[in-house]
């Protein structure tokens, strides 16, 4: 039986990026907190339990060294250790920009025309996964929790180093159907890497089924979908849908803060619109930002009575600045904003689209959620989408409408949202109109439904569900009796 108390500190979290970056400043190392869904979801586990987080912290090193600093985190009030992994320039280019972002990322989002299958990318991916596995095994923990598509080979590598290791894996992006995944020339090796895990978790039941179907294409495994179980080579692997949650208390606390509420009113006044549509997304081609702006143009064309009364505030968070096609996307978004504002702007009244290319801290984020009448989460494909959950939890006033793409994983949970097809401008425009005209009581009822779901599956539920399932496997309990649905 394993102890999950803080005193044992027997957890190792492994991910490409962690909760901190490291920079050299004169003769000392400076840590900086990062902003991101993975860091926000995972760090509370280590705060509660202790342990070690193995990650690349942003530093490039071409000296041949694998590992960098080992630091106590957070500085001044240590709760866990951070073990830095170094990447060389070549590894950063071919593993990160190459295999991860030019191969697996578009493949898993079913945008195969954007994929680049270069042998050099695969070779770098294998080497970096081997490096992460070596450094991870040296921590000698009882449980290894590996995260996301960057490190899909690590579970089997750890298994080869220690057959008795307890290994969990969480896949944070969509997992595509087998006919898409099999396009990958090294798909069999990636699946084999994942099957080194004791537990593999995804956001949705659809991704779980896609994974089962894909495994069946490559290996003679016995698969039991009802139990969420794979049996292969005398091993059993539990596969579950456990969607990531958010820190509900923190967002409600910020939403009640007078300073945050005052900032929300300031944002509304600055936009000068009767109604505010809000989009907050990373600048990524999967998020559907150009499609959203085109739908806004269609909306103003179809419903001209809203011209000068409604503004779409689109905040695009900088992302992957080193990759050329993201720069092209930014230019396209800016061109579309200029076109719609040139065509539909009036001498008096609200500007059709306000565009900002910036990051927001958490308080500013909540202020924008409170300022908006409608949040548009209209991704072309999204693993989950935490912004949708944050908006609903922040609306403690019972006002506001969530318009959500059915191609975001969160749509499987958030039944109080208005679903809108981002590929069809007329459909999205009609849903925008419906959202703007929704009666207050319906807004309240939908938000209450959303908030119940999100609170029942918050971030603590998420990480406890993952670790309890690992514990069940270690102690020999039946997976069927400890599935995520029963926790």
LOLUMZA-894515 format. One record per residue (C-alpha): x, y, z. Coordinates in nm, 4 decimals. Example, Ala and Ser with C-alpha at 12.3 -4.5 7.8 and 13.67 -1.06 7.14 Angstrom:
<kefis>
     east    north       up
   1.2300  -0.4500   0.7800
   1.3670  -0.1060   0.7140
</kefis>
This chain:
<kefis>
     east    north       up
   0.0000   0.0000   0.0000
   0.1309   0.3406  -0.0979
   0.1126   0.6514   0.1143
  -0.0019   0.9667  -0.0615
   0.0760   1.1945   0.2296
   0.3085   1.4878   0.1869
   0.5764   1.3257   0.4049
   0.6378   1.0485   0.1506
   0.6990   1.2855  -0.1449
   0.7077   0.9813  -0.3721
   0.5562   1.1439  -0.6803
   0.7484   1.2472  -0.9912
   0.5639   1.4641  -1.2439
   0.7177   1.4615  -1.5924
   0.6253   1.7136  -1.8641
   0.7874   1.9119  -2.1414
   0.7235   2.2415  -1.9642
   0.6543   2.2917  -1.5960
   0.5285   2.5700  -1.3752
   0.8556   2.7665  -1.3892
   1.1124   2.8836  -1.6384
   1.4752   2.9357  -1.5376
   1.6962   3.2204  -1.6571
   2.0544   3.3080  -1.5791
   2.1053   3.6540  -1.4323
   2.4680   3.7406  -1.3684
   2.5884   3.4746  -1.1232
   2.2513   3.3369  -1.0149
   1.9463   3.1560  -1.1499
   1.6118   3.3329  -1.1589
   1.2830   3.1388  -1.1724
   0.9694   3.2804  -1.3285
   0.6175   3.1404  -1.2905
   0.4571   3.0333  -1.6176
   0.0937   3.0662  -1.7212
  -0.0802   2.7657  -1.8698
  -0.3487   2.5057  -1.8198
  -0.1112   2.2180  -1.7484
   0.0865   2.4103  -1.4863
  -0.2326   2.5312  -1.3151
  -0.3765   2.1803  -1.3043
  -0.0681   1.9851  -1.1993
   0.1143   2.2115  -0.9542
  -0.1509   2.1817  -0.6788
  -0.0726   1.8085  -0.6637
   0.2919   1.8739  -0.5818
   0.2002   2.1516  -0.3385
  -0.0181   1.9030  -0.1537
   0.2000   1.5941  -0.1845
   0.5570   1.7026  -0.2412
   0.7820   1.5281  -0.4914
   0.9781   1.6277  -0.8004
   0.8759   1.7912  -1.1284
   1.1023   1.7033  -1.4220
   1.0704   1.9507  -1.7106
   1.2479   2.1640  -1.9654
   1.2616   2.5130  -1.8178
   1.3347   2.7140  -2.1309
   1.7156   2.7023  -2.1353
   1.9143   2.5840  -2.4365
   2.2458   2.4112  -2.3673
   2.4738   2.2768  -2.6423
   2.7445   2.1411  -2.4131
   2.6072   1.7863  -2.4180
   2.4719   1.7995  -2.0630
   2.1315   1.6381  -2.0060
   2.0271   1.7949  -1.6799
   2.0346   2.1436  -1.5420
   1.9531   2.2835  -1.2014
   1.7626   2.1125  -0.9232
   1.5728   2.3756  -0.7283
   1.3319   2.3929  -0.4363
   0.9999   2.5425  -0.5504
   0.8407   2.7881  -0.4871
   1.1390   3.0051  -0.3900
   1.1185   3.1064  -0.0266
   0.8473   2.8547   0.0580
   0.9567   2.5187  -0.0887
   0.6899   2.2529  -0.1459
   0.8570   2.0327  -0.4070
   1.1694   1.9987  -0.6209
   1.2136   2.1114  -0.9808
   1.4610   1.9108  -1.1899
   1.5572   2.0937  -1.5065
   1.6152   1.9072  -1.8346
   1.8367   2.0724  -2.0954
   1.7577   2.0793  -2.4668
   2.0148   2.1545  -2.7342
   1.9386   2.3895  -3.0232
   1.8949   2.0917  -3.2557
   1.6631   1.9141  -3.0109
   1.4553   2.2261  -2.9602
   1.4189   2.2693  -3.3360
   1.3528   1.9065  -3.4322
   1.1859   1.7630  -3.1216
   0.9805   2.0620  -3.0058
   0.9157   2.2718  -3.3146
   0.9420   1.9671  -3.5393
   0.7872   1.6444  -3.4146
   0.5695   1.7944  -3.1405
   0.4372   2.1066  -3.3107
   0.4684   2.0338  -3.6828
   0.3720   1.6666  -3.6640
   0.1795   1.5432  -3.3576
  -0.0056   1.8682  -3.2809
  -0.1747   1.9081  -3.6231
  -0.2229   1.5306  -3.6563
  -0.4103   1.5043  -3.3270
  -0.6214   1.8077  -3.4148
  -0.7090   1.6329  -3.7447
  -0.5390   1.8969  -3.9574
  -0.3228   1.6564  -4.1532
  -0.2477   1.9037  -4.4315
  -0.0312   2.0899  -4.1802
   0.1731   1.7836  -4.0812
   0.5401   1.7464  -4.1672
   0.6778   1.3929  -4.1289
   1.0548   1.4367  -4.1198
   1.2831   1.1524  -4.0077
   1.5056   1.4048  -3.8283
   1.2051   1.5129  -3.6227
   1.1363   1.1555  -3.5133
   1.5007   1.0873  -3.4291
   1.5123   1.3972  -3.2067
   1.1826   1.3036  -3.0425
   1.3202   0.9605  -2.9494
   1.6424   1.1074  -2.8095
   1.4640   1.3681  -2.5968
   1.2188   1.1101  -2.4618
   1.5144   0.8879  -2.3693
   1.6766   1.1812  -2.1924
   1.3615   1.2578  -1.9929
   1.3231   0.8905  -1.9001
   1.6834   0.8614  -1.7739
   1.6563   1.1720  -1.5590
   1.3135   1.0689  -1.4302
   1.4278   0.7230  -1.3267
   1.7142   0.8758  -1.1279
   1.4606   1.0427  -0.8975
   1.3655   0.6923  -0.7714
   1.0026   0.7731  -0.6944
   0.7186   0.5302  -0.6367
   0.4833   0.6904  -0.8892
   0.5746   0.8536  -1.2213
   0.3038   1.0778  -1.3701
   0.3900   1.1679  -1.7295
   0.2087   1.4399  -1.9215
   0.1133   1.5000  -2.2806
   0.2102   1.4162  -2.6349
   0.5635   1.5548  -2.6052
   0.6673   1.2532  -2.3965
   0.4612   0.9626  -2.5301
   0.7616   0.7266  -2.5382
   0.8601   0.7861  -2.1754
   0.6224   0.5313  -2.0112
   0.7658   0.2321  -2.1986
   1.1209   0.3590  -2.1501
   1.0573   0.3770  -1.7746
   0.9000   0.0311  -1.7863
   1.2139  -0.1056  -1.9534
   1.4304   0.0466  -1.6807
   1.2113  -0.0800  -1.3964
   0.9471  -0.3407  -1.4601
   0.7863  -0.2696  -1.1231
   0.7508   0.1064  -1.1786
   0.4048   0.2586  -1.1317
   0.3375   0.4857  -1.4275
   0.0417   0.7103  -1.5122
   0.0042   0.9152  -1.8300
  -0.2302   1.2044  -1.9084
  -0.2875   1.3034  -2.2723
  -0.3972   1.6699  -2.2743
  -0.4900   1.7247  -2.6400
  -0.7446   1.5467  -2.8632
  -0.6729   1.1858  -2.9519
  -0.7795   1.1365  -3.3134
  -0.9631   0.8431  -3.4761
  -0.7420   0.5564  -3.5954
  -0.7691   0.6430  -3.9646
  -0.6078   0.9777  -3.8800
  -0.3511   0.8508  -3.6308
  -0.2292   0.5796  -3.8671
  -0.1058   0.8470  -4.1071
   0.1842   0.8918  -3.8644
   0.4771   0.6820  -3.9933
   0.5852   0.6099  -3.6354
   0.2372   0.5598  -3.4934
   0.3054   0.2032  -3.3787
   0.6069   0.3164  -3.1743
   0.4122   0.6023  -3.0137
   0.1300   0.3687  -2.9108
   0.3831   0.1179  -2.7748
   0.5380   0.3975  -2.5682
   0.2026   0.4873  -2.4151
   0.1218   0.1230  -2.3391
   0.4091   0.1169  -2.0901
   0.1700   0.3006  -1.8540
  -0.0485   0.1485  -1.5844
  -0.3050   0.4260  -1.6344
  -0.3673   0.6349  -1.9452
  -0.6196   0.9165  -1.9072
  -0.7843   1.1494  -2.1578
  -1.0344   1.4351  -2.1312
  -1.3316   1.2647  -2.2961
  -1.4925   0.9279  -2.3617
  -1.4547   0.9909  -2.7343
  -1.0764   1.0173  -2.7052
  -1.0716   0.6980  -2.4982
  -1.2640   0.5125  -2.7691
  -1.0353   0.6533  -3.0393
  -0.7372   0.5254  -2.8412
  -0.8895   0.1775  -2.8015
  -0.9591   0.1615  -3.1746
  -0.6059   0.2749  -3.2557
  -0.4435   0.0205  -3.0228
  -0.6471  -0.2524  -3.1925
  -0.5008  -0.1502  -3.5293
  -0.1444  -0.2080  -3.4098
  -0.1483  -0.4783  -3.1407
  -0.3352  -0.8038  -3.0607
  -0.4567  -0.6594  -2.7321
  -0.7712  -0.7646  -2.5504
  -0.9784  -0.4522  -2.5019
  -1.2681  -0.4151  -2.2586
  -1.4311  -0.0738  -2.3233
  -1.6925  -0.1174  -2.0498
  -1.4192  -0.1597  -1.7891
  -1.1817   0.0868  -1.9544
  -0.9180  -0.1837  -1.9699
  -0.6529  -0.3159  -2.2069
  -0.4739  -0.6460  -2.1532
  -0.1475  -0.6875  -2.3418
   0.1604  -0.9051  -2.2766
   0.0333  -1.0173  -1.9332
  -0.0171  -0.6559  -1.8279
  -0.3363  -0.4620  -1.7714
  -0.3621  -0.0938  -1.8607
  -0.6491   0.1162  -1.7324
  -0.7768   0.3789  -1.9791
  -1.0174   0.6431  -1.8489
  -1.1810   0.9771  -1.9303
  -1.0904   1.2235  -1.6545
  -1.1360   1.5827  -1.7785
  -0.9122   1.8450  -1.6191
  -1.0851   2.0782  -1.3763
  -1.0125   2.4281  -1.2493
  -0.9610   2.5920  -0.9107
  -1.3211   2.7058  -0.8665
  -1.2627   2.8737  -0.5307
  -0.9890   3.0941  -0.6731
  -1.2003   3.2149  -0.9674
  -1.5033   3.2830  -0.7476
  -1.2799   3.4701  -0.5044
  -1.1474   3.6921  -0.7836
  -1.4965   3.7444  -0.9259
  -1.6112   3.8797  -0.5873
  -1.3097   4.1097  -0.5467
  -1.4216   4.4765  -0.5650
  -1.1045   4.5719  -0.7527
  -1.1664   4.3063  -1.0178
  -1.5319   4.4087  -1.0519
  -1.4298   4.7734  -1.0866
  -1.1832   4.6739  -1.3584
  -1.4645   4.4889  -1.5393
  -1.6754   4.8053  -1.5426
  -1.3768   4.9993  -1.6717
  -1.3372   4.7505  -1.9589
  -1.7047   4.7863  -2.0511
  -1.6853   5.1663  -2.0509
  -1.3699   5.1663  -2.2630
  -1.5367   4.9568  -2.5346
  -1.8433   5.1782  -2.5554
  -2.0735   4.8951  -2.6628
  -2.4183   4.7907  -2.5440
  -2.3182   4.4249  -2.5725
  -1.9738   4.2668  -2.5586
  -1.8695   3.9407  -2.7199
  -1.5423   3.8029  -2.5857
  -1.2863   3.5672  -2.7359
  -0.9730   3.4716  -2.5395
  -0.7474   3.2215  -2.7135
  -0.3870   3.1354  -2.7739
  -0.2813   3.2469  -3.1196
  -0.3144   2.9016  -3.2721
  -0.4773   2.7773  -3.5928
  -0.6836   2.5240  -3.3943
  -0.8695   2.8000  -3.2054
  -1.0755   2.9265  -3.4988
  -0.9988   3.2971  -3.4550
  -1.0234   3.3873  -3.8281
  -1.3448   3.1863  -3.8568
  -1.4890   3.3740  -3.5571
  -1.4087   3.7124  -3.7110
  -1.5668   3.6064  -4.0413
  -1.8764   3.4952  -3.8492
  -1.8860   3.8388  -3.6840
  -1.8840   3.9990  -4.0286
  -2.1683   3.7700  -4.1358
  -2.3568   3.8576  -3.8153
  -2.3369   4.2325  -3.8837
  -2.4359   4.1791  -4.2481
  -2.7326   3.9581  -4.1590
  -2.8456   4.1575  -3.8556
  -2.7543   4.5214  -3.9336
  -2.9542   4.6476  -3.6349
  -2.6574   4.5391  -3.4202
  -2.4032   4.7558  -3.6054
  -2.2596   5.0121  -3.3663
  -2.4128   4.8312  -3.0666
  -2.2021   4.5147  -3.0382
  -1.8264   4.4700  -3.0121
  -1.6236   4.1534  -3.0347
  -1.3225   4.1873  -2.8053
  -1.0705   3.9336  -2.9335
  -0.7683   3.8732  -2.7123
  -0.5031   3.6586  -2.8771
  -0.2414   3.5277  -2.6373
   0.1087   3.5029  -2.7946
   0.2014   3.1409  -2.8680
   0.4942   2.9621  -3.0357
   0.6450   3.2791  -3.1727
   0.9368   3.0885  -3.3224
   0.7182   2.8982  -3.5703
   0.6602   3.0722  -3.9031
   0.3001   2.9677  -3.9672
   0.1937   3.1264  -3.6381
   0.3275   3.4578  -3.7624
   0.1262   3.4079  -4.0812
  -0.1843   3.3387  -3.8730
  -0.1296   3.6584  -3.6747
  -0.1075   3.8573  -3.9973
  -0.4275   3.6986  -4.1266
  -0.6161   3.7811  -3.8056
  -0.4980   4.1418  -3.8151
  -0.5981   4.1715  -4.1817
  -0.9482   4.0378  -4.1110
  -0.9912   4.2763  -3.8172
  -0.8954   4.5672  -4.0415
  -1.1389   4.4564  -4.3119
  -1.4410   4.4119  -4.0846
  -1.3774   4.7397  -3.9046
  -1.3332   4.9219  -4.2331
  -1.6580   4.7816  -4.3681
  -1.8893   4.7975  -4.0670
  -1.7503   5.0730  -3.8455
  -1.9837   5.3666  -3.7974
  -1.9021   5.7273  -3.7160
  -2.0867   5.6787  -3.3892
  -2.1170   5.3636  -3.1845
  -1.9086   5.0623  -3.1022
  -1.6219   4.9374  -3.3182
  -1.7097   4.5905  -3.4571
  -1.3874   4.4185  -3.3432
  -1.1322   4.5223  -3.0833
  -0.8205   4.3120  -3.1151
  -0.5467   4.2757  -2.8555
  -0.2373   4.0579  -2.8835
  -0.1348   4.0079  -2.5222
  -0.1264   3.7800  -2.2189
  -0.3489   3.8422  -1.9166
  -0.2844   3.7601  -1.5531
  -0.5588   3.5781  -1.3645
  -0.7215   3.8868  -1.2112
  -0.7315   4.0638  -1.5478
  -0.8697   3.7487  -1.7074
  -1.1590   3.7348  -1.4608
  -1.2268   4.1060  -1.5109
  -1.2715   4.0383  -1.8830
  -1.5022   3.7432  -1.8102
  -1.7177   3.9731  -1.5948
  -1.7182   4.2485  -1.8560
  -1.8523   4.0239  -2.1321
  -2.2121   3.9384  -2.2145
  -2.1140   3.6379  -2.4268
  -1.7989   3.4254  -2.4351
  -1.7187   3.2677  -2.7726
  -1.5179   2.9447  -2.7429
  -1.5369   2.8359  -3.1049
  -1.2275   2.6245  -3.1609
  -1.2011   2.4144  -3.4755
  -1.0658   2.1387  -3.2519
  -0.9681   2.1543  -2.8843
  -0.8644   1.8910  -2.6320
  -1.0853   2.0420  -2.3616
  -1.0777   2.4235  -2.3109
  -1.0457   2.5601  -1.9592
  -1.1441   2.9144  -2.0609
  -1.5039   2.7942  -2.0971
  -1.4995   2.6563  -1.7421
  -1.3309   2.9662  -1.5976
  -1.5935   3.1959  -1.7527
  -1.8876   3.0001  -1.6123
  -1.7404   2.9786  -1.2616
  -1.6501   3.3501  -1.2651
  -2.0101   3.4528  -1.3418
  -2.1278   3.4472  -0.9819
  -2.3818   3.7124  -1.0859
  -2.5786   3.4559  -1.2883
  -2.5356   3.6555  -1.6071
  -2.3614   3.5727  -1.9319
  -2.3837   3.3116  -2.2066
  -2.1269   3.0564  -2.3219
  -2.1196   2.9797  -2.6946
  -1.9145   2.6642  -2.7401
  -1.7812   2.4659  -3.0334
  -1.8974   2.1023  -3.0397
  -1.5399   2.0196  -3.1449
  -1.3988   2.1280  -2.8079
  -1.3666   1.8465  -2.5556
  -1.5480   2.0585  -2.2958
  -1.8700   2.0249  -2.4985
  -1.8991   1.6673  -2.3702
  -1.9393   1.8059  -2.0161
  -2.0846   2.1557  -2.0457
  -2.4444   2.0961  -2.1455
  -2.5596   2.4444  -2.0496
  -2.3658   2.6043  -2.3353
  -2.5020   2.7043  -2.6754
  -2.3259   2.4819  -2.9302
  -2.2219   2.6498  -3.2536
  -2.0377   2.5131  -3.5570
  -1.7318   2.7362  -3.6176
  -1.7000   2.6099  -3.9753
  -2.0405   2.7565  -4.0659
  -2.0534   3.1391  -4.0315
  -2.4323   3.1533  -4.0643
  -2.4805   2.9016  -3.7838
  -2.2365   3.0769  -3.5529
  -2.3932   3.4161  -3.6304
  -2.7395   3.2810  -3.5463
  -2.6120   3.1457  -3.2129
  -2.4499   3.4828  -3.1352
  -2.7868   3.6505  -3.1916
  -2.9586   3.3906  -2.9720
  -2.7012   3.4495  -2.6972
  -2.7388   3.8280  -2.7104
  -3.1198   3.8010  -2.6885
  -3.1351   3.5256  -2.4258
  -3.3706   3.6136  -2.1353
  -3.2007   3.6680  -1.7969
  -3.3709   3.3673  -1.6360
  -3.2498   3.1319  -1.9077
  -2.8983   3.2720  -1.8704
  -2.9139   3.2034  -1.4982
  -3.0499   2.8502  -1.5425
  -2.7837   2.7577  -1.7956
  -2.5043   2.9019  -1.5811
  -2.6280   2.7141  -1.2748
  -2.6122   2.3900  -1.4720
  -2.2631   2.4691  -1.5965
  -2.1384   2.5678  -1.2528
  -2.2680   2.2491  -1.0886
  -2.0850   2.0342  -1.3414
  -1.7611   2.2301  -1.3127
  -1.7645   2.2331  -0.9312
  -1.8287   1.8590  -0.9153
  -1.5216   1.8036  -1.1340
  -1.2796   2.0677  -1.0141
  -0.9003   2.0478  -1.0255
  -0.8778   1.8593  -0.6955
  -1.1247   1.5988  -0.8206
  -0.9089   1.5623  -1.1326
  -0.5762   1.4907  -0.9700
  -0.7265   1.2834  -0.6902
  -0.9088   1.0719  -0.9501
  -0.5853   1.0077  -1.1380
  -0.3891   0.9123  -0.8261
  -0.6687   0.6997  -0.6771
  -0.6847   0.4997  -0.9981
  -0.3096   0.4432  -0.9849
  -0.3455   0.3342  -0.6229
  -0.6182   0.0881  -0.7200
  -0.3872  -0.0758  -0.9718
  -0.1015  -0.0963  -0.7252
  -0.3207  -0.2511  -0.4535
  -0.4845  -0.4949  -0.6933
  -0.8409  -0.3614  -0.6748
  -1.0781  -0.4200  -0.9637
  -1.0503  -0.1329  -1.2175
  -1.4262  -0.1518  -1.2766
  -1.4926  -0.0644  -0.9113
  -1.2556   0.2321  -0.9140
  -1.3275   0.3974  -1.2483
  -1.3258   0.7757  -1.2598
  -1.7043   0.7801  -1.2751
  -1.7211   0.6126  -0.9337
  -1.4657   0.8277  -0.7550
</kefis>
